[in-house]
């Protein structure tokens, strides 16, 4: 087998017998506490595979696409194992009838929020009801189904699970995408290098809106040392990539402010709707800054307060982590020893 440079394989290695991908999960979810959604979520974590096996259904609910307000996700999860007797024979010490539990591990890496809910294994099926608070979660939430030991075995046996709550069966995860995935540096907008005129030779960037359909960010190629840094798509943390992220976070705050201004002052012809580009800008800002889009538009009206617009820019800086990314650059620069060369 020839491995490519970017190839990778992640596989768990267990010190005892375990049944992987054996737990079927049926998830029903709806939003509560805000604008009613016509689209509820109902998916299974598995699809039929060859030789009676199961295949990851890659079940995902992109909640952010609904563009509605909400305070909770109300969830019901139903578990099933096709051959409960066979599972017990494979994972439990011979001759020991140890009770099992279905467990659902809920994990949100963005907020470091964790929770586990359980129900009796019974005859190989069960269900749990719970809710997820909007205040606790952000980004992605993973729902991982498991079967665990409800008690420790009376006698530990090599090659068999020997502790209470040890995992003995797994299932494919289900994901809830709460927030829109963050865009990488320079993505979601056309970036073009161009030689700036002499009278703006030291400007770093310029913004163009083309026919109310396309946004272009022009970068000044009079400074060639910047281009390999800002064009890099590397995810390795080093001085150059930290500088790239810092520069783009600074630029993005200014760009979003100008785009909001353009969207707020766009006046469609009678009977026409706001151009898609401007509608997308206001919708994204409203969601990311948790502001009503009409309030954003008012900030750029003729009677608006300049200081209120400045507050909006400050909120954008916070959302884009401008200070944190700038500090990363400072901390990455090696300190010079006093009196050295």
Order of alpha helices (4+ residues) and beta strands (2+ residues): beta-beta-beta-beta-beta-beta-alpha-beta-beta-beta-beta-beta-beta-beta-beta-beta-alpha-alpha-alpha-alpha-alpha-alpha
